[in-house]
Amino acid sequence: MARTSQNIVNERIVMISELLIEGKNRQNILQFNSENWNLSERQIDNYINKAIELIKSELVKDSEYSLSKALKRFEFIYKTAIEKEDFKLALQTNKEICAIQGLNKLEVEHSGNVQFISNISN
């Protein structure tokens, strides 16, 4: 049996990723397959796995880009606020930058037993 070209495989993976994004489940995709391609369930499962990886990889790229874009926008607002001596806006913008970068998280390390002590008498 002739092998399917890589372009066709990629098109099918993209099509299945679109079906997954639309909310279709494996059974819906198998039905789509029987109406359009007539591939084995194993092959469809392989395509579904590749489609999931495609979706994940695009999300990571989009997340990195979106975070970078948001930070650059806030840095621009901060710079403009400082230049115009709008320190209230500069402070608010700086808080947003810190929040996006996760700098507001407080980590406490401890060792030993943690006990609750109350000074309230009965």
C-alpha positions as CSV (number, residue, x, y, z in Angstrom):
1,M,0.0,0.0,0.0
2,A,1.4,3.5,-0.9
3,R,2.4,5.7,1.9
4,T,0.5,9.0,2.4
5,S,2.5,12.1,1.6
6,Q,3.7,14.2,4.6
7,N,1.6,17.1,3.4
8,I,-1.6,15.0,3.6
9,V,-0.6,13.7,7.0
10,N,-0.1,17.2,8.2
11,E,-3.4,18.4,6.8
12,R,-5.2,15.5,8.6
13,I,-3.5,16.4,11.9
14,V,-4.5,20.0,11.5
15,M,-8.1,18.9,10.7
16,I,-8.2,16.7,13.7
17,S,-6.8,19.4,16.0
18,E,-9.6,21.7,14.7
19,L,-12.1,19.0,15.5
20,L,-10.7,18.7,19.0
21,I,-10.8,22.5,19.5
22,E,-14.4,22.4,18.4
23,G,-15.1,20.0,21.3
24,K,-15.3,16.8,19.2
25,N,-14.4,13.6,21.1
26,R,-12.6,10.4,19.8
27,Q,-15.9,8.9,18.7
28,N,-16.8,12.0,16.7
29,I,-13.4,11.9,15.0
30,L,-13.8,8.2,14.2
31,Q,-17.1,9.0,12.6
32,F,-15.5,11.9,10.6
33,N,-12.7,9.5,9.6
34,S,-15.2,6.9,8.3
35,E,-17.0,9.6,6.2
36,N,-13.8,11.1,4.8
37,W,-10.7,9.0,5.0
38,N,-11.5,5.4,6.1
39,L,-8.3,4.9,8.1
40,S,-7.7,2.4,10.9
41,E,-8.6,3.3,14.4
42,R,-4.9,3.0,15.3
43,Q,-3.9,5.5,12.7
44,I,-6.6,7.9,13.9
45,D,-5.4,7.5,17.5
46,N,-1.9,8.4,16.3
47,Y,-3.3,11.4,14.5
48,I,-5.2,12.5,17.6
49,N,-2.1,12.2,19.7
50,K,-0.1,14.3,17.2
51,A,-3.0,16.8,17.0
52,I,-2.9,17.1,20.8
53,E,0.8,17.8,20.7
54,L,0.3,20.4,18.0
55,I,-2.3,22.2,20.1
56,K,0.0,22.1,23.1
57,S,3.0,23.5,21.2
58,E,0.9,26.3,19.8
59,L,-0.4,27.2,23.2
60,V,3.2,27.4,24.6
61,K,4.3,29.6,21.7
62,D,1.2,31.8,22.1
63,S,1.6,32.0,25.8
64,E,5.2,33.1,25.6
65,Y,4.4,35.7,23.0
66,S,1.3,37.0,24.9
67,L,3.3,37.3,28.1
68,S,6.2,39.1,26.4
69,K,3.7,41.5,24.6
70,A,1.9,42.3,27.9
71,L,5.2,43.0,29.7
72,K,6.4,45.2,26.9
73,R,3.1,47.2,26.9
74,F,3.4,47.7,30.7
75,E,7.0,48.7,30.4
76,F,6.0,51.3,27.8
77,I,3.2,52.6,30.0
78,Y,5.6,52.7,33.0
79,K,8.2,54.7,31.0
80,T,5.6,57.1,29.7
81,A,4.2,57.6,33.2
82,I,7.6,58.4,34.7
83,E,8.3,60.8,31.9
84,K,5.0,62.6,32.6
85,E,5.7,62.4,36.3
86,D,2.4,60.4,36.8
87,F,3.8,58.5,39.7
88,K,0.5,57.0,40.7
89,L,0.2,55.4,37.2
90,A,3.8,54.3,37.4
91,L,3.3,52.6,40.7
92,Q,0.2,50.8,39.5
93,T,2.0,49.7,36.4
94,N,4.9,48.5,38.3
95,K,2.6,46.4,40.5
96,E,1.1,44.9,37.4
97,I,4.5,44.1,36.0
98,C,5.5,42.4,39.3
99,A,2.2,40.4,39.3
100,I,2.7,39.2,35.7
101,Q,6.3,38.1,36.6
102,G,5.1,36.3,39.7
103,L,7.2,38.4,42.0
104,N,4.3,38.8,44.5
105,K,4.5,35.2,45.7
106,L,5.7,34.7,49.2
107,E,7.5,31.5,50.0
108,V,8.2,30.5,53.6
109,E,10.5,27.7,54.4
110,H,10.4,26.0,57.7
111,S,11.7,22.9,59.5
112,G,10.5,21.0,62.4
113,N,6.9,20.9,63.8
114,V,4.5,23.6,63.2
115,Q,2.3,24.4,66.2
116,F,-0.7,26.6,66.7
117,I,-0.3,28.8,69.7
118,S,-3.2,30.8,71.1
119,N,-2.9,33.5,73.8
120,I,-6.7,33.6,74.3
121,S,-7.6,32.3,77.8
122,N,-10.8,30.3,78.4
